Each structure stands twice: as structure tokens, then as C-alpha cells.
Amino acid sequence: MREWSPYREVNPPHLDGYFRATQGEFRLIALPGHRTRLEGRTRYVLDMFPQSYWTLPADRLVTAIHRRVLRHIKAGAEEEEHQ
């Protein structure tokens, strides 16, 4: 993440280590009719207080990233299917 600033170098400590993705994976699941479902999973560590407050926005952010990536993969797969 980059801090928006008019200064060239900014090293904000509040962006360092408080949200860390620790593992990510994609899974292909066979479906009937020669179809496949692609699932994305990410594990992360959230180290911000109060954690109960920040968990919901963090989960929503990770979910939005997954949806965007999966839509991109789907569009590419469907484009190749029609060629």
C-alpha cells in the first residue's frame, strides 16, 4: 500500500505489518457437465486495535479482491472458450 503524499519518501509506521497476508491459494473443483469452479482463499493476520472493529472491513476488502481476480480469470477463460 502506498501513502498519498506530496512528499517523495514517506514511511508511515501505521502501514507496516498491521495487515499481513500469510497464505493464498486457488482450488479447482470439478462440477457436473465438464464444468469447473475456481475458489480463492487467503489467510491473513490482522494486528490492529480494536480487532473486532477492523475484522469486518478487512474481510470485505479480501472478498472484494477475490471477486475481482476471479472475474478477471473468468473473463479470460470465457474469451478463450469462444475462440
N, CA, C and O atoms as a MOPAC input file, in Angstrom:
PM7 MOZYME 1SCF
protein

 N      0.84600 1    -1.15600 1     0.00000 1
 C      0.00000 1     0.00000 1     0.00000 1
 C      0.90400 1     1.23600 1     0.00000 1
 O      1.93600 1     1.25700 1     0.67100 1
 N      0.52000 1     2.23600 1    -0.73700 1
 C      1.29300 1     3.47200 1    -0.79700 1
 C      0.49400 1     4.60800 1    -0.17900 1
 O     -0.70800 1     4.74900 1    -0.40700 1
 N      1.17700 1     5.39300 1     0.58800 1
 C      0.56900 1     6.56600 1     1.21700 1
 C      0.48100 1     7.68800 1     0.19000 1
 O      1.45300 1     7.94100 1    -0.52100 1
 N     -0.64500 1     8.35600 1     0.09900 1
 C     -0.76200 1     9.52200 1    -0.77300 1
 C     -0.14000 1    10.70300 1    -0.05100 1
 O     -0.54100 1    11.04600 1     1.06100 1
 N      0.82700 1    11.31100 1    -0.67900 1
 C      1.52400 1    12.41600 1    -0.03400 1
 C      2.22200 1    13.26300 1    -1.08500 1
 O      2.65400 1    12.74600 1    -2.11600 1
 N      2.33400 1    14.55100 1    -0.83200 1
 C      3.09300 1    15.39000 1    -1.76100 1
 C      4.60000 1    15.19300 1    -1.59700 1
 O      5.38200 1    15.72600 1    -2.38400 1
 N      5.01200 1    14.43300 1    -0.58200 1
 C      6.43000 1    14.20800 1    -0.32600 1
 C      6.90700 1    12.95700 1    -1.04400 1
 O      6.15700 1    11.99300 1    -1.19900 1
 N      8.16100 1    12.97900 1    -1.48000 1
 C      8.71300 1    11.85700 1    -2.24300 1
 C      8.78300 1    10.57900 1    -1.41500 1
 O      8.26300 1     9.54800 1    -1.84400 1
 N      9.39400 1    10.61500 1    -0.27000 1
 C      9.55900 1     9.42800 1     0.57200 1
 C      8.77500 1     9.59200 1     1.86800 1
 O      9.02500 1    10.51100 1     2.64800 1
 N      7.84500 1     8.70800 1     2.08100 1
 C      7.09300 1     8.68200 1     3.32900 1
 C      7.11700 1     7.24700 1     3.82100 1
 O      6.80800 1     6.32500 1     3.06700 1
 N      7.47900 1     7.05500 1     5.06800 1
 C      7.49500 1     5.71400 1     5.64700 1
 C      6.56400 1     5.69900 1     6.85700 1
 O      7.02100 1     5.75900 1     7.99900 1
 N      5.24600 1     5.61800 1     6.60200 1
 C      4.28700 1     5.68100 1     7.70500 1
 C      4.25300 1     4.37000 1     8.49500 1
 O      3.96600 1     3.32200 1     7.91600 1
 N      4.53400 1     4.39900 1     9.78300 1
 C      4.53800 1     3.15800 1    10.55800 1
 C      3.16800 1     2.49300 1    10.63700 1
 O      3.08300 1     1.29000 1    10.88500 1
 N      2.08800 1     3.26000 1    10.42900 1
 C      0.75500 1     2.65000 1    10.54000 1
 C      0.42700 1     1.73500 1     9.36300 1
 O     -0.59700 1     1.05100 1     9.38900 1
 N      1.27300 1     1.70500 1     8.32900 1
 C      1.04600 1     0.80000 1     7.19700 1
 C      1.97200 1    -0.41400 1     7.23600 1
 O      1.96900 1    -1.21900 1     6.30500 1
 N      2.75300 1    -0.55400 1     8.28400 1
 C      3.77400 1    -1.59600 1     8.32400 1
 C      3.38900 1    -2.72600 1     9.27300 1
 O      3.49000 1    -2.58100 1    10.49100 1
 N      2.94700 1    -3.85200 1     8.71300 1
 C      2.75900 1    -5.05900 1     9.49600 1
 C      1.41700 1    -5.25000 1    10.16900 1
 O      1.21900 1    -6.25900 1    10.84600 1
 N      0.49600 1    -4.33200 1    10.01400 1
 C     -0.76900 1    -4.47200 1    10.72100 1
 C     -1.76700 1    -5.36800 1     9.98500 1
 O     -2.69900 1    -5.89600 1    10.59300 1
 N     -1.57500 1    -5.53300 1     8.71000 1
 C     -2.37300 1    -6.46700 1     7.90900 1
 C     -1.38300 1    -7.22600 1     7.04400 1
 O     -0.73100 1    -6.64700 1     6.17500 1
 N     -1.27600 1    -8.53200 1     7.28800 1
 C     -0.32400 1    -9.34400 1     6.53400 1
 C     -1.01600 1   -10.57300 1     5.96200 1
 O     -1.58900 1   -11.37100 1     6.70300 1
 N     -0.96300 1   -10.72000 1     4.66300 1
 C     -1.44600 1   -11.95900 1     4.04400 1
 C     -0.39900 1   -13.03000 1     4.31100 1
 O      0.77800 1   -12.84100 1     4.00400 1
 N     -0.82200 1   -14.15200 1     4.88100 1
 C      0.12300 1   -15.20400 1     5.24500 1
 C      0.05600 1   -16.40800 1     4.31200 1
 O      1.00800 1   -17.18400 1     4.22700 1
 N     -1.06200 1   -16.56500 1     3.61600 1
 C     -1.19900 1   -17.70000 1     2.70200 1
 C     -2.30800 1   -17.40900 1     1.71600 1
 O     -3.31900 1   -16.80800 1     2.07900 1
 N     -2.13600 1   -17.82200 1     0.48700 1
 C     -3.17400 1   -17.69200 1    -0.52400 1
 C     -3.16800 1   -18.91700 1    -1.41400 1
 O     -2.12400 1   -19.52400 1    -1.65100 1
 N     -4.34700 1   -19.27300 1    -1.90500 1
 C     -4.42300 1   -20.44100 1    -2.77800 1
 C     -5.65000 1   -20.34300 1    -3.67100 1
 O     -6.62100 1   -19.65200 1    -3.36100 1
 N     -5.57600 1   -21.04900 1    -4.78000 1
 C     -6.71800 1   -21.25500 1    -5.65800 1
 C     -6.98900 1   -22.74600 1    -5.69200 1
 O     -6.06500 1   -23.55800 1    -5.69100 1
 N     -8.25900 1   -23.09600 1    -5.72100 1
 C     -8.65900 1   -24.50300 1    -5.82800 1
 C     -9.57900 1   -24.66800 1    -7.01800 1
 O    -10.47300 1   -23.85200 1    -7.24400 1
 N     -9.35500 1   -25.72800 1    -7.77700 1
 C    -10.21600 1   -26.10100 1    -8.89900 1
 C    -11.09400 1   -27.25800 1    -8.44200 1
 O    -10.58400 1   -28.28300 1    -7.99000 1
 N    -12.40200 1   -27.10200 1    -8.55400 1
 C    -13.35200 1   -28.12500 1    -8.13300 1
 C    -14.14300 1   -28.57800 1    -9.35100 1
 O    -14.80200 1   -27.77500 1   -10.01100 1
 N    -14.07200 1   -29.86500 1    -9.63700 1
 C    -14.79900 1   -30.43300 1   -10.77400 1
 C    -16.29400 1   -30.40500 1   -10.49600 1
 O    -16.74400 1   -30.76100 1    -9.40700 1
 N    -17.06100 1   -29.97500 1   -11.50100 1
 C    -18.51700 1   -29.92100 1   -11.41600 1
 C    -19.10500 1   -30.78200 1   -12.52100 1
 O    -18.41900 1   -31.09200 1   -13.49500 1
 N    -20.37600 1   -31.17400 1   -12.38300 1
 C    -21.01100 1   -31.95000 1   -13.45300 1
 C    -21.04300 1   -31.15700 1   -14.75900 1
 O    -21.00000 1   -29.92700 1   -14.75400 1
 N    -21.11800 1   -31.86200 1   -15.85000 1
 C    -21.22800 1   -31.22400 1   -17.15900 1
 C    -19.92200 1   -30.62300 1   -17.64600 1
 O    -19.93400 1   -29.62100 1   -18.36100 1
 N    -18.79900 1   -31.21400 1   -17.27300 1
 C    -17.47000 1   -30.75000 1   -17.70600 1
 C    -17.22300 1   -29.29200 1   -17.32600 1
 O    -16.58500 1   -28.54400 1   -18.06700 1
 N    -17.73800 1   -28.90300 1   -16.16100 1
 C    -17.52600 1   -27.54100 1   -15.67500 1
 C    -16.56800 1   -27.58400 1   -14.49200 1
 O    -16.33400 1   -28.63500 1   -13.89500 1
 N    -16.02400 1   -26.42600 1   -14.17200 1
 C    -15.07700 1   -26.31400 1   -13.06500 1
 C    -15.36100 1   -25.05100 1   -12.27700 1
 O    -15.62400 1   -23.99400 1   -12.85100 1
 N    -15.30600 1   -25.16700 1   -10.96200 1
 C    -15.43000 1   -23.99400 1   -10.10100 1
 C    -14.03100 1   -23.65600 1    -9.57900 1
 O    -13.27300 1   -24.53900 1    -9.17800 1
 N    -13.71000 1   -22.37800 1    -9.59200 1
 C    -12.44200 1   -21.89500 1    -9.08000 1
 C    -12.71400 1   -21.13300 1    -7.79100 1
 O    -13.49800 1   -20.18400 1    -7.78100 1
 N    -12.07100 1   -21.54200 1    -6.71000 1
 C    -12.21800 1   -20.86300 1    -5.42600 1
 C    -10.88500 1   -20.24200 1    -5.03200 1
 O     -9.82200 1   -20.82200 1    -5.25300 1
 N    -10.96000 1   -19.06700 1    -4.45100 1
 C     -9.76500 1   -18.41500 1    -3.94100 1
 C     -9.86400 1   -18.26100 1    -2.43600 1
 O    -10.92200 1   -17.92400 1    -1.90500 1
 N     -8.76100 1   -18.50800 1    -1.75600 1
 C     -8.72900 1   -18.36700 1    -0.29400 1
 C     -7.46700 1   -17.61600 1     0.10300 1
 O     -6.39700 1   -17.79100 1    -0.48100 1
 N     -7.63000 1   -16.78000 1     1.10700 1
 C     -6.49300 1   -16.03800 1     1.65000 1
 C     -6.56800 1   -16.07900 1     3.16100 1
 O     -7.62100 1   -15.84700 1     3.75500 1
 N     -5.44100 1   -16.37600 1     3.77000 1
 C     -5.34300 1   -16.27500 1     5.22700 1
 C     -4.50100 1   -15.05000 1     5.53400 1
 O     -3.51900 1   -14.76000 1     4.85200 1
 N     -4.90700 1   -14.34100 1     6.57100 1
 C     -4.17700 1   -13.13500 1     6.91600 1
 C     -4.17500 1   -12.91600 1     8.41300 1
 O     -4.98100 1   -13.48000 1     9.15300 1
 N     -3.24600 1   -12.08000 1     8.83300 1
 C     -3.13400 1   -11.67700 1    10.22900 1
 C     -3.50200 1   -10.20600 1    10.30300 1
 O     -2.98100 1    -9.38400 1     9.54900 1
 N     -4.39300 1    -9.88700 1    11.20700 1
 C     -4.84000 1    -8.52000 1    11.42000 1
 C     -4.38000 1    -8.11900 1    12.81800 1
 O     -4.78400 1    -8.72800 1    13.80800 1
 N     -3.54300 1    -7.10400 1    12.89300 1
 C     -2.95100 1    -6.71500 1    14.16000 1
 C     -3.23700 1    -5.23800 1    14.44600 1
 O     -2.32500 1    -4.44200 1    14.66900 1
 N     -4.53000 1    -4.89400 1    14.43200 1
 C     -4.94100 1    -3.51700 1    14.70800 1
 C     -5.97600 1    -3.53900 1    15.83200 1
 O     -6.80700 1    -4.44400 1    15.90800 1
 N     -5.91300 1    -2.55800 1    16.68100 1
 C     -6.84200 1    -2.47000 1    17.79700 1
 C     -7.92600 1    -1.44300 1    17.48800 1
 O     -7.61000 1    -0.38200 1    16.94900 1
 N     -9.14800 1    -1.70300 1    17.79400 1
 C     -9.69800 1    -2.96300 1    18.30300 1
 C     -9.93500 1    -3.94700 1    17.14800 1
 O    -10.54900 1    -3.60600 1    16.13800 1
 N     -9.44800 1    -5.13300 1    17.31900 1
 C     -9.50800 1    -6.14000 1    16.25600 1
 C    -10.94500 1    -6.45300 1    15.85600 1
 O    -11.22200 1    -6.68300 1    14.67900 1
 N    -11.85800 1    -6.46500 1    16.81700 1
 C    -13.25500 1    -6.76700 1    16.48400 1
 C    -13.83300 1    -5.71500 1    15.52900 1
 O    -14.71400 1    -6.02600 1    14.72700 1
 N    -13.34700 1    -4.48900 1    15.61100 1
 C    -13.80700 1    -3.42600 1    14.71300 1
 C    -13.21500 1    -3.58500 1    13.31800 1
 O    -13.93000 1    -3.42800 1    12.32800 1
 N    -11.94300 1    -3.89100 1    13.22200 1
 C    -11.24700 1    -3.92700 1    11.93400 1
 C    -11.43500 1    -5.22500 1    11.16700 1
 O    -11.13200 1    -5.27200 1     9.97500 1
 N    -11.92600 1    -6.28200 1    11.80900 1
 C    -12.09600 1    -7.57300 1    11.12800 1
 C    -13.09500 1    -7.48200 1     9.97800 1
 O    -12.83400 1    -8.01200 1     8.89800 1
 N    -14.21800 1    -6.82800 1    10.18600 1
 C    -15.24100 1    -6.73500 1     9.13900 1
 C    -14.71700 1    -6.00400 1     7.89700 1
 O    -14.85600 1    -6.53700 1     6.79600 1
 N    -14.11800 1    -4.80400 1     8.01700 1
 C    -13.60300 1    -4.16400 1     6.80500 1
 C    -12.48600 1    -4.97200 1     6.14100 1
 O    -12.38800 1    -4.99200 1     4.91400 1
 N    -11.65000 1    -5.63300 1     6.92900 1
 C    -10.57200 1    -6.44300 1     6.34500 1
 C    -11.15700 1    -7.61100 1     5.55400 1
 O    -10.70700 1    -7.89400 1     4.44300 1
 N    -12.15600 1    -8.29000 1     6.11900 1
 C    -12.80800 1    -9.39700 1     5.40500 1
 C    -13.45700 1    -8.91000 1     4.10900 1
 O    -13.37100 1    -9.57400 1     3.07600 1
 N    -14.09800 1    -7.76300 1     4.16900 1
 C    -14.73600 1    -7.21300 1     2.96300 1
 C    -13.70100 1    -6.86000 1     1.90200 1
 O    -13.92900 1    -7.07600 1     0.71200 1
 N    -12.57900 1    -6.32500 1     2.32500 1
 C    -11.51100 1    -5.99100 1     1.38000 1
 C    -10.96600 1    -7.23900 1     0.69800 1
 O    -10.81000 1    -7.26300 1    -0.52300 1
 N    -10.67900 1    -8.26500 1     1.47400 1
 C    -10.15400 1    -9.51100 1     0.90000 1
 C    -11.19100 1   -10.13600 1    -0.03000 1
 O    -10.83400 1   -10.63700 1    -1.09600 1
 N    -12.45500 1   -10.11600 1     0.35100 1
 C    -13.52000 1   -10.65300 1    -0.50400 1
 C    -13.60800 1    -9.87800 1    -1.81700 1
 O    -13.76600 1   -10.48000 1    -2.88000 1
 N    -13.50900 1    -8.55700 1    -1.75300 1
 C    -13.55500 1    -7.74300 1    -2.97400 1
 C    -12.37400 1    -8.05400 1    -3.89400 1
 O    -12.53000 1    -8.10300 1    -5.11400 1
 N    -11.20700 1    -8.26100 1    -3.31300 1
 C    -10.03100 1    -8.62000 1    -4.12100 1
 C    -10.25400 1    -9.96900 1    -4.78300 1
 O     -9.97200 1   -10.12900 1    -5.97000 1
 N    -10.75700 1   -10.94200 1    -4.02700 1
 C    -11.03300 1   -12.26400 1    -4.60600 1
 C    -12.01300 1   -12.16400 1    -5.76900 1
 O    -11.78400 1   -12.74600 1    -6.83000 1
 N    -13.09100 1   -11.43700 1    -5.57500 1
 C    -14.09600 1   -11.30900 1    -6.64000 1
 C    -13.50000 1   -10.68400 1    -7.88800 1
 O    -13.77200 1   -11.12800 1    -9.00300 1
 N    -12.69300 1    -9.66400 1    -7.70100 1
 C    -12.08100 1    -9.00200 1    -8.85900 1
 C    -11.14400 1    -9.94500 1    -9.60800 1
 O    -11.17300 1   -10.00900 1   -10.83700 1
 N    -10.32200 1   -10.66800 1    -8.87400 1
 C     -9.39300 1   -11.61500 1    -9.50300 1
 C    -10.16800 1   -12.72400 1   -10.20300 1
 O     -9.85500 1   -13.07700 1   -11.34000 1
 N    -11.17500 1   -13.27500 1    -9.53300 1
 C    -11.93800 1   -14.37300 1   -10.12500 1
 C    -12.73400 1   -13.92000 1   -11.35100 1
 O    -12.86000 1   -14.67800 1   -12.31200 1
 N    -13.27200 1   -12.69900 1   -11.33300 1
 C    -13.95500 1   -12.16900 1   -12.52600 1
 C    -12.97800 1   -12.04200 1   -13.68900 1
 O    -13.32200 1   -12.35000 1   -14.82900 1
 N    -11.77600 1   -11.59300 1   -13.40600 1
 C    -10.76000 1   -11.44400 1   -14.44400 1
 C    -10.40100 1   -12.80600 1   -15.05200 1
 O    -10.30200 1   -12.94600 1   -16.27100 1
 N    -10.20900 1   -13.79700 1   -14.19000 1
 C     -9.88800 1   -15.14800 1   -14.68000 1
 C    -11.05800 1   -15.70100 1   -15.48900 1
 O    -10.84800 1   -16.30400 1   -16.54100 1
 N    -12.28200 1   -15.50400 1   -15.01400 1
 C    -13.46500 1   -15.98600 1   -15.72500 1
 C    -13.56700 1   -15.35200 1   -17.10900 1
 O    -13.82200 1   -16.04300 1   -18.09500 1
 N    -13.36800 1   -14.04800 1   -17.18100 1
 C    -13.45800 1   -13.35600 1   -18.46900 1
 C    -12.42300 1   -13.91000 1   -19.45000 1
 O    -12.72600 1   -14.12500 1   -20.62400 1
 N    -11.21100 1   -14.13500 1   -18.96800 1
 C    -10.17700 1   -14.68900 1   -19.83900 1
 C    -10.49000 1   -16.10300 1   -20.28800 1
 O    -10.24900 1   -16.45700 1   -21.44200 1
 N    -11.02700 1   -16.91800 1   -19.38600 1
 C    -11.38400 1   -18.29600 1   -19.73400 1
 C    -12.52200 1   -18.32900 1   -20.73900 1
 O    -12.49300 1   -19.11800 1   -21.68300 1
 N    -13.52200 1   -17.48200 1   -20.54600 1
 C    -14.65600 1   -17.45200 1   -21.46600 1
 C    -14.24200 1   -16.90600 1   -22.82500 1
 O    -14.76900 1   -17.33400 1   -23.85200 1
 N    -13.31400 1   -15.97600 1   -22.83900 1
 C    -12.82200 1   -15.43100 1   -24.11500 1
 C    -12.10600 1   -16.52400 1   -24.90300 1
 O    -12.29900 1   -16.64200 1   -26.11300 1
 N    -11.27500 1   -17.33000 1   -24.22100 1
 C    -10.57600 1   -18.41400 1   -24.90900 1
 C    -11.54700 1   -19.47800 1   -25.38200 1
 O    -11.33700 1   -20.08800 1   -26.43000 1
 N    -12.61200 1   -19.70900 1   -24.61800 1
 C    -13.60700 1   -20.72900 1   -24.97800 1
 C    -14.30900 1   -20.36600 1   -26.27300 1
 O    -14.67300 1   -21.25200 1   -27.04600 1
 N    -14.50500 1   -19.08000 1   -26.52400 1
 C    -15.23400 1   -18.62900 1   -27.72400 1
 C    -14.33100 1   -18.44700 1   -28.94800 1
 O    -14.80900 1   -18.09000 1   -30.02400 1
 N    -13.06700 1   -18.68500 1   -28.78700 1
 C    -12.14300 1   -18.51900 1   -29.94500 1
 C    -12.01200 1   -19.79100 1   -30.71500 1
 O    -11.28600 1   -19.84000 1   -31.70800 1

